[in-house]
Each structure stands twice: as structure tokens, then as C-alpha cells.
Amino acid sequence: MSEPAARRATYEDVLAARLGLRSDSPATEQRDRTLKLATYGRAEVRHAWLVDPDQRLLEVLRLGPEGWVRIAAHRDDERVRAEPFDAVELELGLLWADVGR
């Protein structure tokens, strides 16, 4: 039995697979959680990260049939593997290193 031919990823495949968002203030957080996520959902982007440096929080969202679902929340100095980049361990403490407490 032969292996199926590998399909080469297109630009659209890459765009539809990954996305990170940053939320810096209450004003942009509201926009990120409503308008931006709705836009990304219409574009069939499958994942979004909401990063809140003040709260030292990374929220991982996945697009499902009913909309965006929070699949993980990571805080402080955790070492995490977060979709869709779960092949790479991230040290969250590095994100917050320059943020005043």
C-alpha cells in the first residue's frame, strides 16, 4: 500500500491555522474579544491567543462550530505548550519580564 502524496500547504492554510492577539488595555481587550475574534472567525482562523501582560495571563481559544471556546488559561511563570504551537514549550515569564507589577 502506498502512502498518500503529501499536499503542500498554501498561504491560506497557514493563515487559517494560526493567530495570536495581544490585549493591552481594557479598551483594546473589549475590541479583541468582540470585533477581532468575529473577524477571525469569519476568516476561519482556528486559534487565537489573548495575552494580558498586566494580569500575566495567556488565554488560548479555539474556533468551534458554535464560535470561540477557551481551551486553556496559563498564568505567571508557567512553562506551557499552547495550541496551535504545542510542539514548542513557552516560558511565560519571559513575556512579563518588562511589565511592572
ABEGO torsion letter per residue (X at the ends): XBBBBBBBBBAAAAAAABBBBBBABAAAAAAAABAAAAAAAAAGBABBBBBBAAAGBBBBBBBBAAEBBBABBBBEABBBBBOAAAABBBBAAAAAAABBX
